[in-house]
Amino acid sequence: MQEARNIIENSYGIHIMGIRPYRAGYILDTATGRKYIKSCQYTSKRVEFIHQAKTHLYEHGFKCIDPYYLSISKQPYIEIDGNVYTMVDLIEGRECEFDDDRDVIAATEALALMHKAAHGFFPKGCYVQCGLGKLPDSFKKRLEEIRKLRRKAEKERNGFDYLFIENFDHFYETGIKSLEILFGSRYSKLVEQTRKEGMICHHDYSYQNILIKGDRTSIINFDYCSIELKIYDIVNILRRRMRKCNWDINKAKLILNTYRNIEPLSQDELKVMKSMLQFPQKFWRVINRYYNSKRHWAQKNFTIMLEDVIKEKDAHVDFMDKFDTL
């Protein structure tokens, strides 16, 4: 560790007074404040893309983020033993609680401000992470996986399998309806519009990446950011909140109205959001992880997760029936 410490100090021109593990990296106590450094599971070209995205947001007025700390050679990363590391100033704050309306409003306002600043992002000279246009194929692939996993469940027949088979029809039909809504939307138009106008999607807008301190809400960890429709992030926050409130349509209205007070949402975007919220994402994720990760030893835990998804289905149906009132 001493050798790595010397490399970090020499690369960034800092003096480290203390080191301690934190999340997936380390907090460094330095003469210029606390820093957070971590090893990246991606290439330096990917770091450059994220760096350009953060820089664009910062330069366009959204400063509540964690810009990369540049090395002495003006790079947003360093290399230690062939591994890429990035460092940021440690942002103080508590993690967002999605069962608290005040936190959800703060997180939604921050997201809308981020998206407002994200317009016009066109990265140069780096690997570009872009998910535009992939939604239909993603839904079709996941529905096919659900069908294949049902055949697997028919052969194994334990408690989890029976529960999956019993509820297969409802969730598969929900997925088919999602595709029908998507094909009836102007998704392709939104994709082309975003391609022309530029946009940054955080793509991991979860509680641990939203830090609240007083009246300041910061968004951190842009590891999964990409050029994508902004509604991915909005759907993400909606899903997380709805699962905490039994799909209360009024809580969804609060989120969307808060967002629209800052950044507009078109009817075309709402239609695609409806398709995304219709899709049985959590159902797919639970059964996919159970059958494909070979975690049968944790059958009880997965059964509980599946039961939780099933308990939501009536409330979800009611929510989707009311979606057009949003």
Kinemage of the C-alpha trace (Angstrom):
@kinemage 1
@onewidth
@group {chain A} dominant
@subgroup {mainchain}
@vectorlist {calphas} color= white
{ca met a 1} P 0.000 0.000 0.000
{ca gln a 2} L 2.940 2.328 0.712
{ca glu a 3} L 4.056 2.078 -2.917
{ca ala a 4} L 0.533 2.920 -4.139
{ca arg a 5} L 0.404 5.800 -1.658
{ca asn a 6} L 3.596 7.251 -3.105
{ca ile a 7} L 2.247 6.925 -6.660
{ca ile a 8} L -0.995 8.697 -5.683
{ca glu a 9} L 0.863 11.523 -3.920
{ca asn a 10} L 3.290 12.022 -6.789
{ca ser a 11} L 0.615 11.732 -9.498
{ca tyr a 12} L -1.790 14.225 -7.921
{ca gly a 13} L 0.657 16.450 -6.058
{ca ile a 14} L -1.042 15.862 -2.710
{ca his a 15} L 0.095 14.835 0.769
{ca ile a 16} L -1.863 11.923 2.265
{ca met a 17} L -2.196 11.988 6.052
{ca gly a 18} L -4.552 9.036 6.401
{ca ile a 19} L -6.280 6.278 4.406
{ca arg a 20} L -9.347 4.199 5.216
{ca pro a 21} L -11.618 1.881 3.189
{ca tyr a 22} L -14.946 3.323 2.019
{ca arg a 23} L -17.489 1.735 -0.335
{ca ala a 24} L -15.517 0.332 -3.295
{ca gly a 25} L -12.446 2.489 -2.675
{ca tyr a 26} L -10.643 4.589 -0.074
{ca ile a 27} L -11.055 7.914 1.662
{ca leu a 28} L -7.831 9.896 1.701
{ca asp a 29} L -7.262 12.573 4.336
{ca thr a 30} L -5.097 15.197 2.654
{ca ala a 31} L -3.872 18.727 3.309
{ca thr a 32} L -6.428 19.956 0.741
{ca gly a 33} L -9.413 18.090 2.165
{ca arg a 34} L -10.818 14.583 1.995
{ca lys a 35} L -10.658 12.715 -1.310
{ca tyr a 36} L -12.180 9.476 -2.525
{ca ile a 37} L -10.149 7.209 -4.805
{ca lys a 38} L -11.201 3.928 -6.383
{ca ser a 39} L -10.133 1.396 -8.977
{ca cys a 40} L -12.287 1.447 -12.118
{ca gln a 41} L -13.712 -1.655 -13.759
{ca tyr a 42} L -13.429 -0.009 -17.165
{ca thr a 43} L -10.819 1.530 -19.462
{ca ser a 44} L -9.210 4.950 -19.468
{ca lys a 45} L -11.240 5.748 -22.606
{ca arg a 46} L -14.431 5.184 -20.645
{ca val a 47} L -13.080 7.472 -17.900
{ca glu a 48} L -12.533 10.156 -20.533
{ca phe a 49} L -16.187 9.884 -21.623
{ca ile a 50} L -17.400 10.239 -18.027
{ca his a 51} L -14.988 13.137 -17.500
{ca gln a 52} L -16.376 14.947 -20.543
{ca ala a 53} L -19.942 14.350 -19.321
{ca lys a 54} L -19.182 15.727 -15.852
{ca thr a 55} L -17.309 18.687 -17.319
{ca his a 56} L -20.252 19.487 -19.610
{ca leu a 57} L -22.671 19.458 -16.668
{ca tyr a 58} L -20.388 21.620 -14.545
{ca glu a 59} L -19.765 24.157 -17.294
{ca his a 60} L -23.495 24.363 -18.046
{ca gly a 61} L -24.433 25.274 -14.502
{ca phe a 62} L -24.978 21.983 -12.684
{ca lys a 63} L -22.180 21.919 -10.134
{ca cys a 64} L -23.670 19.505 -7.585
{ca ile a 65} L -21.591 16.583 -8.859
{ca asp a 66} L -18.220 14.949 -8.166
{ca pro a 67} L -15.828 16.082 -10.941
{ca tyr a 68} L -12.668 14.041 -11.335
{ca tyr a 69} L -9.579 15.415 -9.629
{ca leu a 70} L -7.003 15.909 -12.374
{ca ser a 71} L -3.498 14.524 -12.077
{ca ile a 72} L -0.394 16.689 -12.464
{ca ser a 73} L -0.387 15.620 -16.131
{ca lys a 74} L -3.999 16.922 -16.445
{ca gln a 75} L -5.540 13.452 -16.818
{ca pro a 76} L -8.801 12.419 -15.061
{ca tyr a 77} L -7.190 9.138 -13.961
{ca ile a 78} L -3.924 7.500 -12.964
{ca glu a 79} L -2.657 3.952 -13.403
{ca ile a 80} L -1.315 1.726 -10.647
{ca asp a 81} L -0.071 -1.758 -11.567
{ca gly a 82} L -2.025 -1.607 -14.833
{ca asn a 83} L -5.294 -0.637 -13.129
{ca val a 84} L -7.112 2.634 -13.750
{ca tyr a 85} L -7.925 4.792 -10.709
{ca thr a 86} L -10.000 7.953 -10.416
{ca met a 87} L -10.161 10.445 -7.573
{ca val a 88} L -12.786 13.009 -6.549
{ca asp a 89} L -13.282 15.423 -3.674
{ca leu a 90} L -15.376 13.549 -1.107
{ca ile a 91} L -18.903 14.970 -1.050
{ca glu a 92} L -20.540 15.044 2.366
{ca gly a 93} L -24.208 14.209 2.821
{ca arg a 94} L -26.663 11.511 3.764
{ca glu a 95} L -28.093 9.068 1.245
{ca cys a 96} L -31.536 9.749 -0.211
{ca glu a 97} L -34.464 7.902 1.383
{ca phe a 98} L -37.057 6.963 -1.227
{ca asp a 99} L -39.807 6.531 1.344
{ca asp a 100} L -39.551 10.218 2.319
{ca asp a 101} L -41.436 12.719 0.124
{ca arg a 102} L -39.023 15.546 0.937
{ca asp a 103} L -36.024 13.487 -0.135
{ca val a 104} L -37.796 12.353 -3.298
{ca ile a 105} L -38.651 15.957 -4.202
{ca ala a 106} L -35.025 17.002 -3.629
{ca ala a 107} L -33.764 14.085 -5.741
{ca thr a 108} L -36.251 14.887 -8.520
{ca glu a 109} L -35.307 18.573 -8.584
{ca ala a 110} L -31.614 17.670 -8.771
{ca leu a 111} L -32.286 15.231 -11.614
{ca ala a 112} L -34.272 17.814 -13.589
{ca leu a 113} L -31.511 20.404 -13.132
{ca met a 114} L -28.931 17.842 -14.252
{ca his a 115} L -30.923 17.020 -17.386
{ca lys a 116} L -31.399 20.719 -18.141
{ca ala a 117} L -27.624 21.167 -18.081
{ca ala a 118} L -27.086 17.946 -20.072
{ca his a 119} L -28.561 19.212 -23.347
{ca gly a 120} L -26.018 19.632 -26.123
{ca phe a 121} L -23.542 17.007 -24.907
{ca phe a 122} L -21.463 15.650 -27.790
{ca pro a 123} L -18.285 13.908 -26.547
{ca lys a 124} L -15.141 14.027 -28.649
{ca gly a 125} L -12.192 11.708 -29.065
{ca cys a 126} L -13.294 9.044 -26.587
{ca tyr a 127} L -15.299 5.843 -26.297
{ca val a 128} L -18.967 6.858 -26.446
{ca gln a 129} L -21.431 4.957 -24.262
{ca cys a 130} L -24.753 5.127 -26.088
{ca gly a 131} L -27.929 3.140 -25.460
{ca leu a 132} L -30.161 4.978 -27.906
{ca gly a 133} L -32.631 2.834 -29.844
{ca lys a 134} L -32.078 -0.397 -27.901
{ca leu a 135} L -35.255 -0.488 -25.812
{ca pro a 136} L -37.473 -2.639 -28.108
{ca asp a 137} L -34.797 -5.309 -28.505
{ca ser a 138} L -34.105 -5.231 -24.768
{ca phe a 139} L -37.771 -5.848 -23.941
{ca lys a 140} L -38.074 -8.629 -26.529
{ca lys a 141} L -34.914 -10.315 -25.273
{ca arg a 142} L -36.079 -10.225 -21.664
{ca leu a 143} L -39.517 -11.583 -22.529
{ca glu a 144} L -37.873 -14.451 -24.385
{ca glu a 145} L -35.690 -15.091 -21.327
{ca ile a 146} L -38.823 -15.255 -19.147
{ca arg a 147} L -40.307 -17.869 -21.538
{ca lys a 148} L -37.117 -19.935 -21.543
{ca leu a 149} L -36.820 -19.811 -17.779
{ca arg a 150} L -40.369 -21.075 -17.455
{ca arg a 151} L -39.327 -24.217 -19.352
{ca lys a 152} L -36.449 -24.590 -16.923
{ca ala a 153} L -38.818 -24.175 -13.969
{ca glu a 154} L -41.088 -26.914 -15.390
{ca lys a 155} L -38.190 -29.361 -15.043
{ca glu a 156} L -36.985 -28.389 -11.569
{ca arg a 157} L -40.254 -27.930 -9.667
{ca asn a 158} L -39.263 -26.585 -6.247
{ca gly a 159} L -41.086 -23.899 -4.247
{ca phe a 160} L -39.629 -21.019 -6.243
{ca asp a 161} L -40.409 -22.766 -9.540
{ca tyr a 162} L -44.057 -23.324 -8.618
{ca leu a 163} L -44.463 -19.681 -7.617
{ca phe a 164} L -42.888 -18.534 -10.893
{ca ile a 165} L -45.045 -20.853 -13.025
{ca glu a 166} L -48.207 -19.852 -11.183
{ca asn a 167} L -47.614 -16.167 -11.948
{ca phe a 168} L -45.976 -16.516 -15.366
{ca asp a 169} L -49.066 -15.645 -17.437
{ca his a 170} L -49.753 -12.357 -15.672
{ca phe a 171} L -46.221 -11.014 -15.909
{ca tyr a 172} L -45.575 -12.275 -19.432
{ca glu a 173} L -48.785 -10.642 -20.667
{ca thr a 174} L -47.765 -7.458 -18.846
{ca gly a 175} L -44.528 -7.514 -20.845
{ca ile a 176} L -46.366 -8.059 -24.134
{ca lys a 177} L -48.588 -5.075 -23.338
{ca ser a 178} L -45.468 -3.020 -22.640
{ca leu a 179} L -44.144 -3.796 -26.118
{ca glu a 180} L -47.497 -2.911 -27.677
{ca ile a 181} L -47.427 0.486 -25.963
{ca leu a 182} L -43.831 1.033 -27.084
{ca phe a 183} L -44.592 0.133 -30.715
{ca gly a 184} L -47.535 2.548 -30.590
{ca ser a 185} L -45.305 5.367 -29.335
{ca arg a 186} L -42.936 7.763 -31.093
{ca tyr a 187} L -39.889 6.151 -29.546
{ca ser a 188} L -37.843 6.307 -32.767
{ca lys a 189} L -38.539 10.032 -33.056
{ca leu a 190} L -37.320 10.607 -29.483
{ca val a 191} L -34.181 8.588 -30.200
{ca glu a 192} L -33.342 10.674 -33.270
{ca gln a 193} L -34.136 13.889 -31.433
{ca thr a 194} L -31.813 12.936 -28.569
{ca arg a 195} L -29.113 11.880 -31.025
{ca lys a 196} L -29.259 15.322 -32.641
{ca glu a 197} L -29.620 17.395 -29.478
{ca gly a 198} L -27.367 15.464 -27.070
{ca met a 199} L -28.228 14.306 -23.541
{ca ile a 200} L -26.562 12.723 -20.509
{ca cys a 201} L -28.408 9.962 -18.665
{ca his a 202} L -27.014 9.027 -15.235
{ca his a 203} L -28.321 5.453 -15.575
{ca asp a 204} L -27.785 4.552 -11.907
{ca tyr a 205} L -29.995 7.042 -10.096
{ca ser a 206} L -30.206 5.138 -6.823
{ca tyr a 207} L -30.252 6.214 -3.178
{ca gln a 208} L -26.500 5.844 -2.598
{ca asn a 209} L -25.712 8.150 -5.528
{ca ile a 210} L -27.944 10.978 -4.267
{ca leu a 211} L -26.425 12.809 -1.298
{ca ile a 212} L -28.404 15.405 0.643
{ca lys a 213} L -26.908 17.996 2.984
{ca gly a 214} L -29.149 20.861 4.034
{ca asp a 215} L -30.697 22.367 0.918
{ca arg a 216} L -27.999 20.973 -1.392
{ca thr a 217} L -28.572 17.707 -3.269
{ca ser a 218} L -25.553 16.223 -5.038
{ca ile a 219} L -25.435 13.503 -7.677
{ca ile a 220} L -22.355 11.294 -7.617
{ca asn a 221} L -20.933 8.179 -9.287
{ca phe a 222} L -21.461 8.617 -13.014
{ca asp a 223} L -19.889 5.208 -13.768
{ca tyr a 224} L -22.884 4.082 -15.848
{ca cys a 225} L -23.732 7.393 -17.510
{ca ser a 226} L -24.484 7.313 -21.215
{ca ile a 227} L -26.077 9.156 -24.088
{ca glu a 228} L -29.663 8.052 -23.664
{ca leu a 229} L -33.239 9.299 -23.308
{ca lys a 230} L -33.550 11.295 -20.086
{ca ile a 231} L -36.721 9.393 -19.227
{ca tyr a 232} L -34.616 6.376 -18.192
{ca asp a 233} L -33.561 8.298 -15.085
{ca ile a 234} L -37.106 9.518 -14.418
{ca val a 235} L -38.521 5.995 -14.713
{ca asn a 236} L -35.791 4.815 -12.353
{ca ile a 237} L -36.800 7.244 -9.619
{ca leu a 238} L -40.498 6.512 -10.215
{ca arg a 239} L -39.986 2.747 -9.864
{ca arg a 240} L -38.008 3.143 -6.658
{ca arg a 241} L -40.579 5.473 -5.116
{ca met a 242} L -43.629 3.490 -6.274
{ca arg a 243} L -42.362 0.312 -4.627
{ca lys a 244} L -42.166 2.203 -1.343
{ca cys a 245} L -45.772 3.482 -1.521
{ca asn a 246} L -47.725 0.611 -3.132
{ca trp a 247} L -47.839 2.386 -6.509
{ca asp a 248} L -49.679 5.464 -5.237
{ca ile a 249} L -50.557 7.516 -8.349
{ca asn a 250} L -50.489 10.753 -6.319
{ca lys a 251} L -46.861 10.162 -5.357
{ca ala a 252} L -46.050 9.736 -9.058
{ca lys a 253} L -47.839 13.024 -9.820
{ca leu a 254} L -45.700 14.728 -7.190
{ca ile a 255} L -42.518 13.486 -8.866
{ca leu a 256} L -43.577 14.382 -12.408
{ca asn a 257} L -44.925 17.806 -11.457
{ca thr a 258} L -41.717 18.572 -9.563
{ca tyr a 259} L -39.648 17.546 -12.573
{ca arg a 260} L -41.805 19.452 -15.083
{ca asn a 261} L -41.479 22.659 -13.075
{ca ile a 262} L -37.809 22.634 -14.116
{ca glu a 263} L -37.466 20.525 -17.274
{ca pro a 264} L -40.302 19.807 -19.755
{ca leu a 265} L -41.657 16.361 -20.573
{ca ser a 266} L -43.522 15.786 -23.831
{ca gln a 267} L -46.512 13.514 -24.392
{ca asp a 268} L -44.234 11.354 -26.558
{ca glu a 269} L -41.866 10.922 -23.618
{ca leu a 270} L -44.734 10.083 -21.270
{ca lys a 271} L -45.941 7.386 -23.678
{ca val a 272} L -42.530 5.690 -23.691
{ca met a 273} L -42.345 6.042 -19.915
{ca lys a 274} L -45.698 4.268 -19.710
{ca ser a 275} L -44.258 1.377 -21.701
{ca met a 276} L -41.189 1.205 -19.454
{ca leu a 277} L -43.218 1.267 -16.242
{ca gln a 278} L -45.568 -1.374 -17.661
{ca phe a 279} L -42.694 -3.808 -18.240
{ca pro a 280} L -42.256 -6.429 -15.433
{ca gln a 281} L -38.673 -5.355 -14.758
{ca lys a 282} L -38.429 -6.522 -11.160
{ca phe a 283} L -40.057 -9.875 -11.961
{ca trp a 284} L -37.568 -10.446 -14.776
{ca arg a 285} L -34.613 -9.436 -12.608
{ca val a 286} L -35.500 -11.768 -9.735
{ca ile a 287} L -36.065 -14.872 -11.848
{ca asn a 288} L -33.088 -14.082 -14.077
{ca arg a 289} L -30.761 -13.798 -11.098
{ca tyr a 290} L -32.175 -16.943 -9.508
{ca tyr a 291} L -31.838 -19.231 -12.513
{ca asn a 292} L -28.731 -17.761 -14.148
{ca ser a 293} L -26.539 -17.023 -11.141
{ca lys a 294} L -26.837 -20.561 -9.722
{ca arg a 295} L -27.848 -19.242 -6.321
{ca his a 296} L -30.242 -22.051 -5.514
{ca trp a 297} L -28.675 -22.197 -2.051
{ca ala a 298} L -30.410 -18.856 -1.446
{ca gln a 299} L -33.814 -20.116 -2.626
{ca lys a 300} L -35.573 -18.753 0.467
{ca asn a 301} L -34.296 -15.211 -0.124
{ca phe a 302} L -35.241 -15.292 -3.805
{ca thr a 303} L -38.671 -16.679 -2.963
{ca ile a 304} L -39.252 -13.755 -0.591
{ca met a 305} L -38.190 -11.313 -3.322
{ca leu a 306} L -40.532 -12.961 -5.829
{ca glu a 307} L -43.391 -12.909 -3.329
{ca asp a 308} L -42.813 -9.175 -2.825
{ca val a 309} L -43.093 -8.577 -6.588
{ca ile a 310} L -46.294 -10.639 -6.764
{ca lys a 311} L -47.831 -8.707 -3.851
{ca glu a 312} L -47.445 -5.510 -5.883
{ca lys a 313} L -49.168 -6.734 -9.029
{ca asp a 314} L -52.724 -5.544 -8.295
{ca ala a 315} L -51.506 -2.100 -7.214
{ca his a 316} L -49.320 -1.957 -10.331
{ca val a 317} L -52.277 -2.798 -12.593
{ca asp a 318} L -54.329 -0.050 -10.936
{ca phe a 319} L -51.435 2.406 -11.324
{ca met a 320} L -51.031 1.655 -15.034
{ca asp a 321} L -54.795 2.063 -15.559
{ca lys a 322} L -54.477 5.603 -14.147
{ca phe a 323} L -51.165 6.488 -15.797
{ca asp a 324} L -52.700 8.669 -18.513
{ca thr a 325} L -53.944 11.080 -15.824
{ca leu a 326} L -50.365 12.023 -14.927
